[in-house]
Amino acid sequence: MFHEPEFWVAVSFVVFVGLILYLKVPAMVAKALDARAEAIRKDIEEAARLREEAQKLLARYETKRKQAEKEAEEIINTAKQEAEAVAAEMRRKFEEMIARKSASADEKIKQASLHAVKEIRARAADLSVAAAEDILSTSIKGAAATKLIDESVDAIKTKLH
């Protein structure tokens, strides 16, 4: 029996199990497993706490995002209103400018027309004087003719101008 290898394997196994029990290895393993389980439980609690904080932070940022979108929409609406007001003001000023330019053009046309009438009258007076001078010079001769022509020319010039 002492020469059998199975006997020595059995003795070794019993000594090994006895040594493990004497050194309280199962208690140490249980303690290590309990410590590991406690660390995992703490990690799970920490993860749950972090998740809750993340959800609160997400809700807070979601509220801020909605507020920012609302403010952006208000800014856009205000900008549109201001742009419409500026466009209306520009249209009004443009129409006023067109009215002023039109009135100015009408006044210039009126002035040009008056000037043209004056020039036509002056030209007609000059032609009338020349025609009268020509007629009188051919029909009246001498010093009396010259005097009469000069008086008539002066009279026509003052009346026509």
C-alpha positions, 0 to 999 in steps of 0.5 A: 500500500505505501508503494502504490502511487494512488495511496500517495496521491490520496495522502497528498490530497488529504494533506492539501485539503487539510492545509487549505482548511487550516489556513482558512482559505475558504474564509479568505476566498469568501472574504475576497468575494464579499469585498469584490461584491461590495466593490461591484455594488458600490460601482453600481450605486455610483453608476446609478448616481452618475446616471441620475446626475446625467439625466438632471443635467440633460433635462437642464440643458434641454430646457436651456436649448428650448429657451435658446431656440425660443430666443432665437425665434424671437430675435428672428421675428424682431429682425424680420419686423425691423427689416420690414419697417426699414423696407417700408421706410425706404419705400416711403423715402424713395416715393418721396424722392421720386415725387420731389424729382418729378416736381423738380422735373416739372418745374424745369420743364415749366421754366424751359417752356417759359424761357422758350416762349421768351426767346420766341417772343424776342426772336419775333420782336427782332424779326418784326423790327427788321421787317418794319425797318425794311418796309419803312426804309423802302417806303420813306426816304431821307432824314425823316425816314431815319428818324421815324425808323429809329423811333419805331424800332425803339418803341417796338423793342420796349413793347415786345421785350 
